[in-house]
C-alpha cells in the first residue's frame, strides 16, 4: 500500500482551520499545541503510518501549506 514518507505543514501561513483533520479519511491529523507564525493552533501529524498519500489534505487546504511526500516505490520505512 502506498503511504507517506513525510508530511510538512508550512508554519508561516497555516491559519489552523483544521480542514486537513476533517477531510482526512485515515485520521492522520489532530489538533496540535504548536502555533503558526500567524498565532493559530496548527494541526499536527499524529499518525503518519495511517497516511495513504491520497492528497486530499493538500488539495483541500485553503492556504496550500501542506506537502505530502510519498514513499518511493519498493522502499518501505523500517
C-alpha positions in Angstrom: 0.0 0.0 0.0 1.2 3.5 -0.9 1.9 5.8 2.1 3.7 9.0 3.1 7.3 9.3 4.0 6.7 12.7 5.5 4.1 15.4 5.8 5.1 19.1 6.2 2.9 22.0 7.3 4.2 25.5 6.5 4.0 27.2 9.8 4.4 30.6 8.1 1.0 30.6 6.6 -1.1 28.0 8.4 -4.3 29.5 9.8 -5.3 26.5 11.8 -8.6 25.8 10.1 -8.2 22.1 10.7 -9.8 21.2 7.3 -7.0 18.7 6.8 -8.1 16.9 10.0 -11.7 16.7 8.9 -11.1 15.8 5.3 -8.5 13.0 6.0 -10.1 9.6 5.6 -7.4 7.9 7.7 -7.4 10.1 10.8 -3.8 11.2 10.3 -4.1 14.7 11.9 -5.1 16.0 15.3 -5.2 19.5 16.8 -1.6 20.3 17.9 -0.2 22.5 20.6 2.2 24.4 18.3 1.2 27.8 17.0 1.9 29.1 13.5 3.7 32.3 12.7 0.2 33.9 12.4 -0.5 32.7 16.0 -3.1 30.0 15.2 -3.1 26.5 16.7 -1.8 24.2 13.9 -2.7 20.6 13.1 -0.1 18.0 13.8 0.6 14.8 12.1 -0.3 12.2 14.8 -0.5 9.0 12.8 1.7 9.2 9.7 1.6 5.4 9.5 -2.2 5.7 8.6 -1.5 8.0 5.6 -2.1 6.6 2.2 -0.8 9.7 0.4 -4.2 10.3 -1.2 -3.5 14.0 -1.4 -6.9 15.2 -0.1 -5.3 17.3 2.6 -3.0 19.0 0.1 -5.9 19.6 -2.4 -8.4 21.0 0.2 -6.0 23.2 2.2 -7.2 26.8 1.5 -3.7 28.2 2.1 -1.8 25.4 0.3 0.5 24.8 3.3 0.6 21.0 3.3 3.1 18.9 1.4 2.8 15.1 1.4 5.9 13.3 0.3 5.0 9.7 -0.8 7.3 6.7 -0.2 9.3 5.7 -3.2 8.1 2.6 -4.9 9.6 -0.5 -3.3 11.1 1.5 -0.4 9.4 0.9 3.0 10.4 2.5 6.3 11.8 0.1 8.7 
